Amino acid sequence: MDALKGTLSPRDDTSGGQKLLDLLKNPYQEQLLQGGLYASLGTSLGFTCLLAVCFSLLRPYNSVVYAPKLKVADDKHAPPPMGKGMFAWIGPVLGTKEQELIPLIGLDAVVFLRVLRMCRNIFLVLTVIGCGILIPINLLKAATDSSWTGQKPVSKVTPVNVYGNDVWGMVICAWLFNAVIAGFLWWNYKAILRLRRQYYDSHEYRASLHARTLMINDIPKPLRSDEGIGRLIDEVVPTSSFSRTTIARNVKELPELIEDHNETVRKLEKHLANYLRNPNQLPAKRPEIKPSKKDPSWGTYPKGQKVDAIEYLTNRIKDLEMEIKEVRFGVDNRNPLPYGFASYEDIDEAHSIAYAAKKKHPQGSTIVLAPRPIDIIWKNMTLSRSVRRRRRIVNNLWIILLTIVWIAPNAMIAIFLTSLSNLGLVWPAFQDSLAAHTAWWSIVQGVASPAITSGVYLILPVIFRRLAMRAGDRTKTARERHVASKLYTFFVFNFLIVFSVFSTLWTFVAAVIEQTQEGTNAWDAIKSYNLGLALFISLCNISPFWITWLLQRNLGAAVDLAQLWSLAWSFCARKFSSPTPREMIELTAPPAFEYAAYYNYFLFYSTVTLCYATIQPLCIPACALYFLLDVYLKKYLLLYIFITKTESGGMFWRMFYNRMVFATILANCVVFLAVWVHGTTQHTQAYAVVPLPLLMIGFKVYCKRTFDDKIHYYASRNNLNKDPEAINSKGFSDKKDRLASRFGHPALYRPLITPMVHQNAQNILASVYGGRLTDSNNPADSTAGSLYSDTYAMDPMHRSQPGKPSAPKPAVPGFEMVPENRLDFSYFKSRAEFGEEHGGGGGIYGRAEDIVRADTPGSSHFGSDSRPTTPVGGMMGRQIGRTTTPAPTLPVTYDASGDIGSGGGRPFYQQRSGSTSGLMQEAADMPVATPYREDERAPGFLGGGPRGYGGLPQHEEMDVESYDYFRAARTGDRGRGYSPGP
């Protein structure tokens, strides 16, 4: 016992390698953690207050960084206004209640703040219990032991000196801790259920298309048609009503072409921004670039040759747009994919079918509630079950490899960062400085060590997110939950378990090897070494490090509030580079909140605190202090700065709940170890801890059965056996629902982006391209189809005013001129190219992307039902001889403008009457043919053929061969050089 507490005995061999081996056995000798603890507390609180004051001073004068949502959100989603006073932000943060937050920040953010408050309340209660029971017991026992007279107070509060019946205090605390955690989890589970039911009853959800739509995956080949989807649903619920179905079509290389196009446009913008930085004094040499290897004509260029960047990229954009057009024309001829969608008139019925199908897989398919269209990862939708399984296995192998590789640097962190004196043992020069400036290095250890340790792990969320992107998740929100869970597993194993027990295991292995070399049997050497006691002593020795580390989290929360990185990056980008108009616009957009990273941090802080709560009670108030401050700081961030990029409706809760249960069980194992090695010989105290993990597992099962189905499904019972005559069929409206376009691949209908140029370079830009208006070497370039021809200059006519153009003629064809005073996200938030990356799909800037307007006429001769024997007229007719019992629909109210609720502002995605709103017509054959009129042909480049799948009526688009072909429908933009905000 004394040998375990003391330092290593000196050896004759004093080489650096031998000292390193000694440190691997015991890295916590001669620690400076006492001074580091005080330094960490002082610097954490001091810098937190300093950053809060700096933020309060800068906030009124930098709304782009500190309150972007005030400028871009519509009236319904705008946060409370703030004054210009230094502390004017505190009032709205304290005064805004949870119910008021729901429409302002979304349910994901509300659940996140509720989790924060729950953690704060848990650790405040645990602080009272743990510090009130354990610290007096530990200090009293340490005072009676003469060997602890010279020890620091931070070491005396550990239970190293507590034996026998005195360890009952730890057992009592373990039971109380479990009861407190389970109570708060149960209470908040009920609150999450209430919030979810409120979310289901909201006007936005009731009027959204995804709320009453099912997603069918892994469809077998014989049933890959609109009718086949209906047959699969019939196998689960034979008495279901009519559904509007659509099968997906293979777009093959189209997404890659569009991605290549967007990348090329950004490259052109960057070269133009650098070349035209000073329009009055152009550089002597035009920018050059190597041809892209993706370019089919790449082989025609000499190897290593550079070409004019502006000319090459312009031609490359033109070629890509023409290629995209041709591919879109041929989409109807592609083979159907193994997934599709089915939409119902009633939300309750869609949820009932999803509930009935959750444990059934008709013919190997999977039927689930459809996510928001913006939430879907389209490239993973085509993956088969076997491919997804193989990708998950490969992904897990990479994570395991990363975890194993990380053990070595993690061991170095555990040896040297937790105690700088260890570094002095292998570095004599540093040892001299350490002895001369002990107080200074104590401060460095208390501040720098936790900061460096945290900085090492900032890169990990990026790595895990990229790994998760290849794992086959079908939705972005599911991917984020998996990223959070895998990050948590990595952190707990590598940064908690390995970090805490590495030295003990190394000492154990070294002792066994040493005894076997002396002739002792290996098994006898293993039995003679008290590994449990050594591990317990090691946990007590390292516990002061976790106090300093937890105290440093307060500084991290203040750094988040001050947005130091955003300020620095924005300043450097504007002053030391030539940002393009697109980059300038994106700099002013509200950033997306990283839920996966923050949930992982909160879970890890909680796990560390729970595991060390009975060993080092001072960890509990350190963690409680962090959550106490961060509740209000994160509330401000979510109210005024960050947006939820993809709303999941609070589905992160279950991931957090499961890992909190695991953290509690892991903490129980630590208590079991402590009372086993220090309790009575009968181990009565250890046996008293055994029921706790079992009770937590039972509590998890109880909550799952009680709450989960009600949280995930609006109707958890199959209500499809009502009298069919009691409910009138409302029918479907193709024009209103537009299922195929809303749940179609964005590559089929998304307008391509236009190169943006500063308006102050408009005149000089014309001279840059002056030599290319015609090409004397190729007379055909001056005819239709050339980049700058008379055909290109033709604009589509205005729909309501024949003979007049739909938009003013652009100053420079093929480019969008952006004035200096319009380089702001608020003017472009209604565009998908900007809005979707910054929360536009969730409706923060207006109506969400899949809201269905109730005032749209419901007649359409293209609407054909997917069921057999459907009468001509499709969904507008009622099938004879078939039981249809849709569940009743709750009323949805609309304001005078047709938008849901009140104060919604102009919708984010305006449903244009032009070609950009269409997709295709009937890629799959319908069971019953419907009349076809030539005057309602689907647009080829957006729809993919004369008759698209899904039976959607479309409008005709002018077939213009031009560089700006895909942008003609962007009315009101081309002449002015910007898009007006909602």
Beta strands, then each sheet from edge to edge (+ up, - down):
strand 1: 213-217
strand 2: 244-249
strand 3: 288-289
strand 4: 307-308
strand 5: 336-343
strand 6: 366-369
strand 7: 756-758
strand 8: 816-818
sheet 1: 2+ 5- 1+ 6-
sheet 2: 3+ 4-
sheet 3: 7+ 8+
end
